[in-house]
Each structure stands twice: as structure tokens, then as C-alpha cells.
């Protein structure tokens, strides 16, 4: 679980610093509520495979470069 939280910590950094998106904007783009997306970032919930694909598509190559 610790590795999972570390991944989301890195993704949060990318979302804020590189993509300049709020949680609300990110959630809207992947089709979930802000509360649900917040739970992903905190490690309290796991995205469905479909939502995970949407997150990867949204973050694109940025994830690869930053991680």
C-alpha cells in the first residue's frame, strides 16, 4: 500500500505543477466526482480499470517523464 500512496503522491505533483489542474477539473475530465478523485489521491480508493485508463490518457507522457 505504501508504494501505491507514493505513486499517487507523484501523480498529484504532476497534476498540480505540470498540468495545473485542480482535483475538481481532473475529476470532471475522467468522469468521477471530486470526492472520488480525492480518495484516489489519498489512497483510500482504487480507480476502476476504466477510470485508470482515463487517468493515464489525461496525464499522457507527463507521467512517464516525471516518474
Secondary structure, DSSP 8 states (H G I E B T S, - for coil): -HHHHHHHHHHHHIIIIIS---HHHHHHHHTS-HHHHHHHHHTSS---HHHHHHHHHHHTHHHHHH-
